[in-house]
């Protein structure tokens, strides 16, 4: 397939999950990480996702250093029918972006600053948050996580099924890094609108990864996306399932439109 024989690769599966609803999602305030815990609804969402994925045999599991991510992952693993469950590895590289001067302030303040910067010609993905880690630092840690994960898959003697529980902006940036041509990846399927829209709480992306063995390092890593923003597990919540990701998704769509207009004007 695509120049890489089945003997030379393992096709592993990755579930990329956003954490359940948290206190900051409800309050629409950028809380400190230690204060931004799952709400009761967030715990219910995570429990429903765990039951939805109960028959998936995970061989690796990762969560960020923030409790809302770890608690979501633990709900998934606790509900699993697996007799032997993987150790949940805590990795700071997939935590949410540090918000610097915007910590403790309304989430809308950050969007207003972002809108203003984009209107002045700053590319959407190049906006720097005052007092926070830089875009380069943010992207850099995400990239090293992805590189190390692919290296683990390359060294594995069998296909892996990987659970990654992270955060909305981090997942957007992770996907952005995957689609860069310089990464030497081959995307067998890609839906830009679906992949670039902020995820709802406990929704997930599902994709497979074919990583060539060390003997074939010049071959490309092939990604095949099977599902985007999957959230059918939340159907039991009915009308109450309308979560606070809606405002984020709406604002992000407007920003992309403004960004596109700015880029056209600058050409």
C-alpha positions as a Markdown table, in Angstrom:
| # | Residue | x | y | z |
|---|---|---|---|---|
| 1 | Unk | 0.0 | 0.0 | 0.0 |
| 2 | Unk | 1.5 | 3.4 | -1.1 |
| 3 | Unk | 4.9 | 1.7 | -1.8 |
| 4 | Unk | 5.1 | 0.2 | 1.7 |
| 5 | Unk | 4.5 | -3.5 | 2.0 |
| 6 | Unk | 2.4 | -5.0 | 4.7 |
| 7 | Unk | 5.4 | -6.9 | 6.0 |
| 8 | Unk | 7.3 | -3.7 | 6.7 |
| 9 | Unk | 4.7 | -1.9 | 8.7 |
| 10 | Unk | 2.3 | -2.2 | 11.6 |
| 11 | Unk | -1.0 | -0.5 | 11.4 |
| 12 | Unk | -1.8 | 0.9 | 14.8 |
| 13 | Unk | -4.9 | 2.7 | 15.9 |
| 14 | Unk | -5.1 | 6.0 | 17.8 |
| 15 | Unk | -8.0 | 7.4 | 19.8 |
| 16 | Unk | -7.4 | 11.1 | 20.3 |
| 17 | Unk | -9.8 | 12.3 | 23.0 |
| 18 | Unk | -10.7 | 15.7 | 24.5 |
| 19 | Unk | -11.4 | 15.7 | 28.2 |
| 20 | Unk | -14.9 | 16.0 | 29.7 |
| 21 | Unk | -16.6 | 19.2 | 30.6 |
| 22 | Unk | -14.6 | 21.2 | 33.2 |
| 23 | Unk | -15.2 | 24.1 | 35.5 |
| 24 | Unk | -13.6 | 26.5 | 33.1 |
| 25 | Unk | -15.8 | 25.4 | 30.3 |
| 26 | Unk | -18.8 | 26.3 | 32.3 |
| 27 | Unk | -17.6 | 29.5 | 33.8 |
| 28 | Unk | -15.9 | 30.6 | 30.6 |
| 29 | Unk | -13.0 | 31.8 | 32.6 |
| 30 | Unk | -9.4 | 30.7 | 32.2 |
| 31 | Unk | -8.9 | 29.0 | 35.5 |
| 32 | Unk | -5.6 | 27.8 | 36.9 |
| 33 | Unk | -5.0 | 24.1 | 35.9 |
| 34 | Unk | -5.4 | 22.9 | 39.5 |
| 35 | Unk | -8.8 | 24.5 | 39.8 |
| 36 | Unk | -10.1 | 23.4 | 36.4 |
| 37 | Unk | -11.5 | 20.0 | 37.3 |
| 38 | Unk | -14.3 | 17.9 | 35.7 |
| 39 | Unk | -17.8 | 19.0 | 36.5 |
| 40 | Unk | -20.4 | 16.4 | 37.3 |
| 41 | Unk | -21.6 | 16.5 | 33.7 |
| 42 | Unk | -17.9 | 16.1 | 32.6 |
| 43 | Unk | -17.6 | 12.9 | 34.7 |
| 44 | Unk | -20.9 | 11.6 | 33.2 |
| 45 | Unk | -19.5 | 12.3 | 29.7 |
| 46 | Unk | -16.3 | 10.5 | 30.5 |
| 47 | Unk | -18.2 | 7.6 | 31.9 |
| 48 | Unk | -20.4 | 7.3 | 28.8 |
| 49 | Unk | -17.3 | 7.4 | 26.6 |
| 50 | Unk | -15.7 | 4.6 | 28.7 |
| 51 | Unk | -18.8 | 2.5 | 28.2 |
| 52 | Unk | -18.8 | 3.3 | 24.5 |
| 53 | Unk | -15.2 | 2.1 | 24.2 |
| 54 | Unk | -15.4 | -0.8 | 26.6 |
| 55 | Unk | -14.5 | -3.4 | 24.0 |
| 56 | Unk | -11.5 | -1.5 | 22.7 |
| 57 | Unk | -8.3 | -3.2 | 23.7 |
| 58 | Unk | -5.9 | -0.4 | 24.5 |
| 59 | Unk | -2.2 | -1.2 | 24.7 |
| 60 | Unk | -1.0 | 2.3 | 25.4 |
| 61 | Unk | -2.6 | 5.2 | 27.2 |
| 62 | Unk | -1.5 | 8.8 | 27.7 |
| 63 | Unk | -3.0 | 11.8 | 29.5 |
| 64 | Unk | -1.7 | 15.3 | 30.2 |
| 65 | Unk | -0.6 | 16.5 | 33.6 |
| 66 | Unk | -4.0 | 18.1 | 34.3 |
| 67 | Unk | -6.6 | 16.3 | 36.4 |
| 68 | Unk | -9.4 | 16.8 | 33.9 |
| 69 | Unk | -7.4 | 14.9 | 31.3 |
| 70 | Unk | -6.3 | 12.1 | 33.7 |
| 71 | Unk | -9.8 | 11.7 | 35.2 |
| 72 | Unk | -11.3 | 11.3 | 31.7 |
| 73 | Unk | -8.7 | 8.7 | 30.8 |
| 74 | Unk | -9.3 | 6.8 | 34.0 |
| 75 | Unk | -13.0 | 6.6 | 33.3 |
| 76 | Unk | -12.3 | 5.2 | 29.9 |
| 77 | Unk | -9.9 | 2.6 | 31.3 |
| 78 | Unk | -12.0 | 1.7 | 34.3 |
| 79 | Unk | -15.0 | 0.9 | 32.1 |
| 80 | Unk | -12.9 | -1.3 | 29.8 |
| 81 | Unk | -13.5 | -5.0 | 29.5 |
| 82 | Unk | -9.7 | -5.6 | 29.2 |
| 83 | Unk | -8.3 | -8.1 | 31.7 |
| 84 | Unk | -4.9 | -6.4 | 31.6 |
| 85 | Unk | -5.1 | -2.6 | 31.3 |
| 86 | Unk | -2.2 | -0.4 | 30.2 |
| 87 | Unk | -0.5 | 1.9 | 32.6 |
| 88 | Unk | -1.7 | 5.5 | 32.1 |
| 89 | Unk | 1.4 | 7.5 | 31.2 |
| 90 | Unk | 1.3 | 11.2 | 32.3 |
| 91 | Unk | 2.9 | 13.5 | 29.8 |
| 92 | Unk | 3.3 | 17.2 | 30.2 |
| 93 | Unk | 3.9 | 17.7 | 26.5 |
| 94 | Unk | 0.2 | 17.2 | 25.8 |
| 95 | Unk | -1.1 | 19.6 | 28.4 |
| 96 | Unk | -3.1 | 22.7 | 27.3 |
| 97 | Unk | -1.2 | 25.8 | 26.3 |
| 98 | Unk | -0.1 | 27.9 | 29.2 |
| 99 | Unk | -2.2 | 31.1 | 29.1 |
| 100 | Unk | 0.1 | 33.6 | 30.8 |
| 101 | Unk | -1.6 | 37.0 | 31.4 |
| 102 | Unk | -5.0 | 35.5 | 30.5 |
| 103 | Unk | -5.1 | 33.1 | 33.5 |
| 104 | Unk | -8.0 | 34.1 | 35.8 |
| 105 | Unk | -9.7 | 36.2 | 33.2 |
| 106 | Unk | -12.7 | 35.6 | 31.0 |
| 107 | Unk | -12.1 | 33.4 | 28.0 |
| 108 | Unk | -13.5 | 36.1 | 25.8 |
| 109 | Unk | -10.6 | 38.4 | 26.7 |
| 110 | Unk | -8.2 | 36.0 | 24.9 |
| 111 | Unk | -10.5 | 35.9 | 21.8 |
| 112 | Unk | -10.7 | 39.6 | 21.7 |
| 113 | Unk | -7.0 | 39.9 | 21.7 |
| 114 | Unk | -6.7 | 37.2 | 19.0 |
| 115 | Unk | -9.4 | 38.9 | 16.9 |
| 116 | Unk | -7.5 | 42.2 | 17.1 |
| 117 | Unk | -4.2 | 40.6 | 16.2 |
| 118 | Unk | -5.6 | 38.8 | 13.2 |
| 119 | Unk | -7.3 | 41.9 | 11.9 |
| 120 | Unk | -3.9 | 43.6 | 12.1 |
| 121 | Unk | -2.4 | 40.9 | 9.8 |
| 122 | Unk | -1.1 | 38.4 | 12.3 |
| 123 | Unk | -1.7 | 34.8 | 11.0 |
| 124 | Unk | -4.2 | 32.9 | 13.1 |
| 125 | Unk | -1.7 | 30.3 | 14.2 |
| 126 | Unk | 1.1 | 32.8 | 14.9 |
| 127 | Unk | -0.7 | 34.7 | 17.6 |
| 128 | Unk | 1.5 | 35.0 | 20.8 |
| 129 | Unk | -0.2 | 35.1 | 24.2 |
| 130 | Unk | 1.3 | 37.7 | 26.5 |
| 131 | Unk | 3.3 | 36.1 | 29.4 |
| 132 | Unk | 2.6 | 32.6 | 28.1 |
| 133 | Unk | 4.8 | 30.0 | 26.4 |
| 134 | Unk | 5.5 | 31.0 | 22.8 |
| 135 | Unk | 3.9 | 29.3 | 19.8 |
| 136 | Unk | 7.3 | 27.7 | 19.0 |
| 137 | Unk | 7.5 | 26.3 | 22.5 |
| 138 | Unk | 3.9 | 25.0 | 22.4 |
| 139 | Unk | 4.3 | 23.4 | 19.0 |
| 140 | Unk | 7.8 | 22.1 | 19.9 |
| 141 | Unk | 6.6 | 20.0 | 22.9 |
| 142 | Unk | 3.6 | 18.6 | 20.9 |
| 143 | Unk | 6.0 | 17.7 | 18.1 |
| 144 | Unk | 8.3 | 15.8 | 20.4 |
| 145 | Unk | 5.4 | 13.9 | 21.8 |
| 146 | Unk | 4.3 | 12.8 | 18.3 |
| 147 | Unk | 7.8 | 12.0 | 17.3 |
| 148 | Unk | 8.4 | 9.8 | 20.4 |
| 149 | Unk | 5.0 | 8.1 | 19.9 |
| 150 | Unk | 5.8 | 7.2 | 16.3 |
| 151 | Unk | 9.2 | 6.0 | 17.4 |
| 152 | Unk | 7.5 | 3.7 | 20.0 |
| 153 | Unk | 5.2 | 2.4 | 17.3 |
| 154 | Unk | 8.2 | 1.8 | 15.0 |
| 155 | Unk | 9.9 | -0.3 | 17.6 |
| 156 | Unk | 6.8 | -2.3 | 18.5 |
| 157 | Unk | 6.6 | -5.9 | 17.3 |
| 158 | Unk | 2.8 | -5.8 | 17.0 |
| 159 | Unk | 0.0 | -3.3 | 16.1 |
| 160 | Unk | -0.8 | -1.0 | 19.0 |
| 161 | Unk | -4.1 | 0.7 | 20.1 |
| 162 | Unk | -3.4 | 4.0 | 21.7 |
| 163 | Unk | -5.5 | 6.2 | 23.9 |
| 164 | Unk | -4.5 | 9.9 | 24.1 |
| 165 | Unk | -6.6 | 12.2 | 26.3 |
| 166 | Unk | -5.6 | 15.9 | 25.9 |
| 167 | Unk | -7.1 | 19.3 | 25.4 |
| 168 | Unk | -9.0 | 21.2 | 22.7 |
| 169 | Unk | -6.3 | 23.7 | 21.5 |
| 170 | Unk | -3.5 | 21.1 | 22.0 |
| 171 | Unk | -5.4 | 18.6 | 19.7 |
| 172 | Unk | -5.9 | 21.3 | 17.1 |
| 173 | Unk | -2.2 | 22.1 | 17.1 |
| 174 | Unk | -1.3 | 18.4 | 17.1 |
| 175 | Unk | -3.4 | 17.8 | 14.0 |
| 176 | Unk | -1.9 | 20.9 | 12.3 |
| 177 | Unk | 1.6 | 19.5 | 12.9 |
| 178 | Unk | 0.5 | 16.1 | 11.4 |
| 179 | Unk | -0.6 | 17.7 | 8.1 |
| 180 | Unk | 2.6 | 19.7 | 7.5 |
| 181 | Unk | 4.4 | 18.4 | 4.3 |
| 182 | Unk | 7.8 | 18.7 | 6.0 |
| 183 | Unk | 6.8 | 16.0 | 8.5 |
| 184 | Unk | 7.1 | 13.3 | 5.8 |
| 185 | Unk | 3.7 | 11.9 | 6.5 |
| 186 | Unk | 1.1 | 10.7 | 4.0 |
| 187 | Unk | -2.5 | 11.5 | 4.8 |
| 188 | Unk | -4.7 | 8.9 | 3.1 |
| 189 | Unk | -7.8 | 10.8 | 4.1 |
| 190 | Unk | -8.2 | 14.3 | 5.5 |
| 191 | Unk | -11.3 | 16.5 | 6.0 |
| 192 | Unk | -10.0 | 20.0 | 6.8 |
| 193 | Unk | -13.2 | 21.4 | 8.1 |
| 194 | Unk | -13.8 | 18.4 | 10.5 |
| 195 | Unk | -10.2 | 18.3 | 11.7 |
| 196 | Unk | -9.8 | 22.1 | 12.2 |
| 197 | Unk | -13.0 | 22.6 | 14.2 |
| 198 | Unk | -12.6 | 22.6 | 18.0 |
| 199 | Unk | -13.7 | 19.3 | 19.6 |
| 200 | Unk | -16.6 | 19.0 | 22.0 |
| 201 | Unk | -16.0 | 17.6 | 25.4 |
| 202 | Unk | -15.1 | 13.9 | 25.3 |
| 203 | Unk | -15.5 | 13.7 | 21.5 |
| 204 | Unk | -12.7 | 11.9 | 19.7 |
| 205 | Unk | -10.8 | 11.5 | 16.5 |
| 206 | Unk | -10.0 | 8.0 | 15.3 |
| 207 | Unk | -7.2 | 7.2 | 12.9 |
| 208 | Unk | -4.8 | 4.5 | 12.0 |
| 209 | Unk | -1.0 | 4.9 | 11.6 |
| 210 | Unk | 1.3 | 2.8 | 9.5 |
| 211 | Unk | 4.8 | 3.3 | 10.7 |
| 212 | Unk | 7.7 | 1.7 | 8.7 |
| 213 | Unk | 10.2 | -0.4 | 10.6 |
| 214 | Unk | 13.7 | 1.0 | 11.3 |
| 215 | Unk | 14.9 | -0.9 | 8.2 |
| 216 | Unk | 12.6 | 1.2 | 6.1 |
| 217 | Unk | 13.0 | 4.6 | 7.7 |
| 218 | Unk | 12.9 | 6.4 | 4.3 |
| 219 | Unk | 9.3 | 5.3 | 3.8 |
| 220 | Unk | 6.5 | 7.7 | 4.8 |
| 221 | Unk | 4.3 | 7.3 | 7.8 |
| 222 | Unk | 0.8 | 6.8 | 6.6 |
| 223 | Unk | -2.2 | 8.2 | 8.5 |
| 224 | Unk | -5.8 | 7.2 | 7.7 |
| 225 | Unk | -8.5 | 9.2 | 9.5 |
| 226 | Unk | -11.7 | 7.1 | 10.2 |
| 227 | Unk | -13.7 | 9.4 | 12.4 |
| 228 | Unk | -13.7 | 13.1 | 13.3 |
| 229 | Unk | -15.4 | 14.6 | 16.4 |
| 230 | Unk | -17.1 | 11.3 | 17.2 |
| 231 | Unk | -19.6 | 11.8 | 20.0 |
| 232 | Unk | -22.5 | 9.4 | 19.6 |
| 233 | Unk | -21.8 | 8.2 | 23.1 |
| 234 | Unk | -23.4 | 11.4 | 24.4 |
| 235 | Unk | -26.8 | 10.7 | 22.9 |
| 236 | Unk | -28.2 | 9.6 | 26.3 |
| 237 | Unk | -27.7 | 13.2 | 27.5 |
| 238 | Unk | -30.2 | 14.5 | 25.0 |
| 239 | Unk | -30.8 | 18.3 | 25.0 |
| 240 | Unk | -28.3 | 18.7 | 27.9 |
| 241 | Unk | -25.6 | 17.6 | 25.6 |
| 242 | Unk | -25.3 | 21.2 | 24.2 |
| 243 | Unk | -22.0 | 22.1 | 25.7 |
| 244 | Unk | -19.7 | 25.1 | 25.9 |
| 245 | Unk | -17.6 | 24.0 | 23.0 |
| 246 | Unk | -20.3 | 25.6 | 20.7 |
| 247 | Unk | -19.1 | 29.2 | 21.5 |
| 248 | Unk | -15.5 | 28.2 | 20.9 |
| 249 | Unk | -16.3 | 26.5 | 17.6 |
| 250 | Unk | -18.3 | 29.6 | 16.5 |
| 251 | Unk | -15.5 | 32.0 | 17.4 |
| 252 | Unk | -12.8 | 29.8 | 15.8 |
| 253 | Unk | -14.8 | 29.7 | 12.5 |
| 254 | Unk | -15.1 | 33.5 | 12.5 |
| 255 | Unk | -11.4 | 33.8 | 13.2 |
| 256 | Unk | -10.5 | 31.5 | 10.3 |
| 257 | Unk | -12.7 | 33.7 | 8.0 |
| 258 | Unk | -11.0 | 36.9 | 9.3 |
| 259 | Unk | -7.6 | 35.2 | 8.9 |
| 260 | Unk | -8.4 | 34.2 | 5.3 |
| 261 | Unk | -9.5 | 37.7 | 4.5 |
| 262 | Unk | -6.4 | 39.2 | 6.0 |
| 263 | Unk | -4.2 | 36.9 | 4.0 |
| 264 | Unk | -6.0 | 37.7 | 0.8 |
| 265 | Unk | -5.6 | 41.4 | 1.5 |
| 266 | Unk | -1.9 | 41.0 | 2.1 |
| 267 | Unk | -1.2 | 39.1 | -1.1 |
